[in-house]
Amino acid sequence: MRSLIPLFVFLCLPLLTWAQEADTTKVVDKPQRPAFESSFIIDNPTDRLFPKNTLEVVMNHRFGLINGGTNDLAGIWAPANIRIGINYSIHDRLTIGFGTTKFDRLQDFNWKVGILQQTRSDRIPVNVSYYGNFVIDARRKENFALDQHRYSFFNQLIVSRRFNSKLSLQVTGSVSHYNLVPERMRNDVIGVSAGGRYKISPQTAIMMEYSHPFVHHLNGEELDMDPEPGFSIGVEFATSAHAFQIYVSSLNGIVPQKNYMFNQNNFFDGDFLIGFTITRIYSF
């Protein structure tokens, strides 16, 4: 009988070894799928960061106000604002970009950093990202006494969550700063926004966004320059490499701090315009 004990131990050794390996093996908690398809929901940046060595080409186009008071064919014949930009992922969690905008000839240098990433197990329940930019107003020098008067800055913290395969929401908090503003206006504006999208098919989603600036300028009631909140609603059509958004919005600045600081359009008073955004992704 005792001679069988060594044989029994020998036969059990593989089972003991497998049990030890199973105990030490950690389950990988995978990141959740992206909450949004492109880098902007409509007016505000999203949490979307593309894999390293990805180039995103973005074109924004916004027609004139539909409530412009003239025969302008729903704003199509009115002056349009356009921005063309590129964003490049130098790391899975770091993107840098550049864009040029028609109105005021704004040249923006921007960056986005991923801080937290939502996981499929909900161990991390939200995405947290930071977006910032530095903008130069490239109009003629007679518009500015000093070169630094051309500069503006935007910093935004983005918190988003993909609730399921259809619904994604995000909220943001931001600070906009202009080195030069009209007399009796403040140089800084704090803003918050909330937005989201709901997929109605694998390639189609409805999008909505609200942006609210918090500031009271010093110019008095006779010259009310306090910015109006922004509201936008639209539809997005997306594939693996393209995203196309078409929407109506009360914001035509495109560059975020322009909207938070200077928007005077009230969507619910009929001050809105038609716009669209096209993005194309290239992987290297």
C-alpha positions in Angstrom: 0.0 0.0 0.0 2.8 2.4 0.9 4.4 1.7 -2.4 1.4 3.2 -4.2 1.7 6.6 -2.4 4.6 7.9 -4.6 2.7 6.8 -7.7 -0.4 8.8 -6.5 1.6 11.9 -5.8 3.3 11.7 -9.2 0.0 11.4 -11.0 -1.4 14.5 -9.0 1.5 16.8 -9.8 0.2 18.0 -13.1 -3.1 19.0 -11.5 -1.4 20.9 -8.7 0.8 22.7 -11.2 -2.3 23.7 -13.3 -4.1 25.0 -10.2 -1.1 27.2 -9.3 -1.0 28.6 -12.9 -4.8 29.2 -12.9 -4.5 31.2 -9.6 -1.7 33.4 -10.8 -3.3 34.1 -14.2 -5.0 37.5 -14.3 -8.0 38.2 -16.3 -7.4 41.1 -18.7 -10.0 43.9 -18.3 -10.4 45.2 -21.9 -11.2 48.8 -22.7 -14.8 49.6 -23.7 -15.5 50.4 -27.3 -15.2 54.1 -28.2 -18.2 56.2 -27.1 -18.1 58.4 -30.2 -17.0 57.9 -33.8 -15.2 61.2 -34.4 -13.2 63.8 -32.5 -16.1 66.3 -32.2 -19.7 65.5 -31.2 -21.0 68.7 -33.0 -19.5 71.8 -31.4 -17.4 70.3 -28.6 -14.5 67.8 -28.6 -15.3 64.2 -27.7 -13.2 61.7 -25.8 -12.3 59.9 -29.1 -8.6 59.0 -29.4 -7.4 56.9 -32.3 -4.6 54.3 -32.2 -1.0 55.4 -32.6 0.0 56.6 -36.1 -3.6 57.5 -37.2 -4.3 60.7 -39.1 -7.7 62.3 -39.0 -8.7 64.8 -41.6 -11.6 67.1 -40.6 -13.7 69.6 -42.6 -16.3 71.7 -40.9 -18.7 73.9 -43.0 -21.4 76.2 -41.6 -23.7 78.2 -43.7 -25.2 81.6 -42.7 -28.1 82.1 -40.3 -31.5 81.0 -41.6 -33.1 83.8 -39.6 -30.9 86.3 -41.3 -33.8 88.5 -42.6 -32.7 88.3 -46.2 -33.4 86.1 -49.2 -30.4 83.8 -48.7 -31.9 80.4 -49.5 -31.9 79.0 -45.9 -28.5 80.5 -45.2 -26.8 78.8 -48.2 -26.1 82.2 -50.0 -25.0 83.9 -46.8 -21.4 84.1 -45.7 -20.2 80.6 -44.6 -17.6 79.7 -42.1 -15.2 76.8 -42.9 -12.5 75.0 -41.0 -10.1 72.4 -42.3 -7.9 70.5 -39.8 -5.8 67.5 -39.2 -5.2 65.4 -36.1 -2.4 62.9 -35.6 -2.1 60.3 -32.9 1.5 60.1 -31.7 0.4 57.7 -29.0 -2.8 55.8 -28.2 -3.6 58.4 -25.6 -2.1 61.6 -27.1 -3.2 63.4 -30.3 -2.0 66.7 -31.7 -3.6 68.7 -34.4 -3.8 71.9 -36.5 -6.7 73.7 -38.2 -7.4 76.9 -40.1 -10.7 78.7 -40.0 -12.2 81.2 -42.5 -13.7 83.7 -40.1 -11.0 85.9 -38.5 -8.4 83.6 -40.1 -7.9 81.6 -37.0 -5.0 79.2 -36.8 -5.5 76.6 -34.0 -2.9 74.2 -32.5 -4.7 71.6 -30.4 -4.0 68.5 -28.4 -6.0 65.8 -26.6 -4.9 63.5 -23.8 -6.6 60.4 -22.5 -6.6 60.2 -18.7 -8.9 57.4 -17.9 -10.5 54.8 -20.2 -13.8 53.0 -19.5 -13.5 49.3 -19.2 -15.9 46.6 -20.2 -16.2 45.3 -16.7 -17.1 48.8 -15.4 -14.1 48.8 -13.1 -13.5 52.2 -14.6 -17.0 53.4 -15.4 -16.2 56.5 -17.5 -13.7 58.0 -20.0 -11.9 61.1 -18.8 -9.9 63.2 -21.4 -8.3 66.6 -21.6 -8.5 68.9 -24.7 -6.7 72.1 -25.1 -5.8 74.6 -27.9 -3.8 77.7 -28.7 -5.3 79.9 -31.4 -3.7 82.8 -33.4 -5.9 85.4 -35.1 -4.0 85.9 -38.4 -5.8 89.0 -39.6 -3.8 92.1 -40.6 -1.6 93.6 -38.0 -3.5 96.9 -37.9 -6.2 95.0 -36.0 -3.8 94.5 -33.0 -1.6 96.8 -31.0 0.6 93.9 -29.9 1.1 90.5 -31.3 0.0 88.8 -28.1 -3.4 90.4 -28.5 -3.9 87.8 -31.3 -3.8 84.9 -28.9 -6.7 82.9 -27.3 -6.7 79.6 -25.3 -9.2 76.9 -24.6 -9.0 74.1 -21.9 -11.6 71.5 -21.5 -12.1 68.4 -19.3 -14.3 65.7 -20.9 -16.2 62.9 -19.1 -18.0 60.4 -21.2 -19.6 57.0 -21.0 -20.8 54.4 -23.4 -23.9 53.0 -21.7 -24.6 50.3 -24.4 -24.2 49.7 -28.1 -26.7 52.5 -28.8 -26.4 55.3 -26.2 -23.3 57.4 -25.4 -23.3 60.6 -23.3 -20.7 63.2 -22.3 -20.4 66.3 -20.1 -17.6 68.8 -20.2 -16.2 71.8 -18.2 -14.1 74.4 -20.0 -12.3 77.7 -19.6 -11.9 80.1 -22.6 -9.4 82.9 -22.5 -8.8 85.8 -24.9 -5.8 88.1 -24.4 -7.8 91.0 -26.1 -11.5 91.5 -25.8 -13.8 94.5 -26.5 -13.9 97.2 -23.8 -15.7 96.1 -20.5 -15.8 92.5 -21.5 -14.1 89.9 -19.3 -11.1 87.9 -20.7 -12.3 84.5 -19.3 -15.4 82.5 -19.7 -16.3 79.3 -17.9 -18.5 76.9 -19.8 -20.2 73.5 -19.5 -21.7 71.3 -22.1 -23.7 68.1 -22.3 -24.3 66.0 -25.3 -24.8 62.6 -26.7 -25.7 60.3 -29.5 -28.2 57.5 -29.9 -27.7 54.9 -32.7 -30.8 54.1 -34.7 -28.9 51.7 -37.0 -25.3 50.3 -37.2 -24.1 53.3 -39.2 -26.6 56.1 -38.2 -27.0 58.0 -35.0 -29.0 61.0 -33.8 -26.8 63.6 -32.0 -27.7 66.5 -29.6 -25.6 69.0 -27.7 -26.1 72.0 -25.3 -23.3 74.4 -24.4 -23.7 77.0 -21.6 -21.3 79.9 -20.9 -21.1 81.4 -17.4 -20.0 85.0 -17.5 -21.5 88.4 -16.9 -19.6 91.2 -18.8 -19.3 94.7 -17.4 -20.8 96.6 -20.3 -24.2 97.2 -18.8 -27.8 96.5 -19.9 -27.7 99.1 -22.7 -25.0 97.0 -24.4 -25.6 93.4 -23.5 -22.7 91.3 -24.8 -23.2 88.3 -22.6 -22.9 85.2 -24.8 -26.0 83.0 -25.5 -26.0 79.3 -24.8 -25.5 77.0 -27.8 -27.8 74.2 -29.0 -27.3 71.8 -31.8 -29.1 68.7 -33.1 -28.1 66.5 -36.1 -27.5 63.1 -37.6 -24.3 61.2 -38.0 -23.5 58.6 -40.6 -20.3 56.6 -39.9 -18.2 53.8 -41.4 -14.9 52.4 -40.2 -12.9 55.2 -41.9 -15.5 58.0 -42.5 -18.0 60.0 -40.4 -20.4 62.5 -41.8 -22.5 64.8 -39.6 -25.3 67.1 -40.7 -27.0 69.4 -38.2 -28.7 72.6 -37.3 -26.9 74.7 -34.7 -26.9 78.2 -33.2 -23.1 78.3 -33.1 -21.0 79.3 -36.2 -17.6 79.9 -34.6 -16.4 76.3 -35.0 -13.3 77.0 -32.8 -14.8 76.3 -29.3 -13.7 79.5 -27.4 -15.2 81.7 -30.2 -18.6 80.1 -29.4 -18.3 80.3 -25.6 -17.1 83.9 -25.6 -19.0 85.6 -28.5 -22.1 83.7 -29.5 -25.2 86.0 -29.8 -27.5 83.5 -31.5 -30.5 82.0 -29.6 -31.6 78.7 -31.2 -35.1 78.9 -29.7 -35.6 82.4 -31.1 -35.0 81.0 -34.6 -31.3 82.0 -34.8 -29.8 78.8 -36.2 -27.8 77.6 -39.2 -27.2 74.4 -41.2 -23.8 72.8 -40.9 -21.9 69.6 -41.7 -18.7 67.9 -40.7 -16.8 65.3 -42.7 -13.9 63.3 -41.2 -11.6 60.7 -42.8 -9.3 58.4 -41.0 -5.9 57.2 -42.4 -3.9 54.5 -40.6 -0.1 54.2 -41.1 
